[in-house]
Structure formats: structure tokens, C-alpha cells
Amino acid sequence: MTDWLNQTVSLGGIATTYLEILGFLTGAVCVYLNTRQNVLGWFFGIVNAILYAIVFWQVQLYADMGLQGYYFLTSIYGWWIWKFGGKSHDGIRVTRTPARLYLIFGAVFITATLLWGYLLGRFTNASLTYADSALTVASLIGQWMMARKYLENWILWIIADACYVFMYFYKSLHLTAILYAVFLALAVIGYVQWKKDIGQKPVAAS
């Protein structure tokens, strides 16, 4: 099974593996459903996290590999809070990010990026240590903001996804780079859609 998943195949002239293809599909479905505020998106997020943890381990992007464990846990949390959160336990609404959180996010981003980048460079053979770490920390923040249905999570994802496209092309993960280009487009759609829903009742849970 492992050999089959890692078998190199050509998809439209792009060299990839079945493992990366499955990651592509589950990731695209996950983000699309999240733009629709459909809780099933978190299920696909769980599957996607497992698949991409393996992909990133194989190309020595250890910060991204660790990020998948966080995605796994926050996907479980997001599924629960979107379905049962809020005062009435019927889900949460889209809101703007509280202003007090921006200073916290900034401090966490700078501190964690420098520390993680140093540790990866000092103790592992990781590639693109600081760039990978910066995008990882941004993704940690963005994922938590999405779980809380803060509108501005999409702005953070737009910036991070654009940077990821370049990094994954550089690492020859061409299909994953294309996936993040799709994520970029979906993030724009998600921002527009969620902005319309600010203050409205939670979308009916599935």
C-alpha cells in the first residue's frame, strides 16, 4: 500500500504521487466546504492532515509536517465548536477578530518563527527553515481564527497561500503548489462569502 501511494505518476505533465493526489483532493474539498461554513469540511481536514504529514516528512519540511498535527487537533475542535458552540450550543457566528488579539498574534508570530526556525536549522536537516517556520506559524494562527469563525482568517490565508505556492514549486511539490493556488482563490471567495454573513445566525450544521 505504501509503495502504491508513493508511486510516481504523471498528471497533466506534472510528476506527482498518489499520496499527493489524495492530499490535493481532500484539501480542496476541506477548504471549499469551510467557505460554505459546512462542518463536514473539518472531517476532510482531518484526513488531509494525516496525508500531508507523510508528504512533508518525505521532503524534509518538518515544520509543515508538525503543522499537520495541529491541523488534526484543530479540525476536531472546529467541527465541535461549529456544531455545538455558542451560548445556545447550536454553532457560532461569523464575527470580526477582536482588536486585542492582533498584538498577541504579532508577538506569537515573531517569537515562534525565530525560535522554530533556529531549532530546525540547528538540530535538523530541514529545508528553508525560517520561511517554512514563518508560514507554519501564520497557518497556526489562521487555522485557530477559522475555527473561531473570525472573518480575517481569510486575509491571513490569502497571504500565506500565495507564499506557499512559491515554496512548494521550489521544493518540486508541483501538485501541492497548484493546490495552494486553489486555496488562494478559495480564500478570496471565503472572505467575500463570510463578510456577507457577519452577525447572522450560524449556518445549519450538517
Secondary structure, DSSP 8 states (H G I E B T S, - for coil): -HHHHT-EEEETTEEEEHHHHHHHHHHHHHHHHHHTT-THHHHHHHHHHHHHHHHHHHTT-HHHHHHHHHHHHHHHHHHHHHHH-TTTTS----B---THHHHHHHHHHHHHHHHHHHHHHHHS--SSHHHHHHHHHHHHHHHHHHHTTBTTHHHHHHHHHHHHHHHHHHTT-HHHHHHHHHHHHHHHHHHHHHHHTTTS------
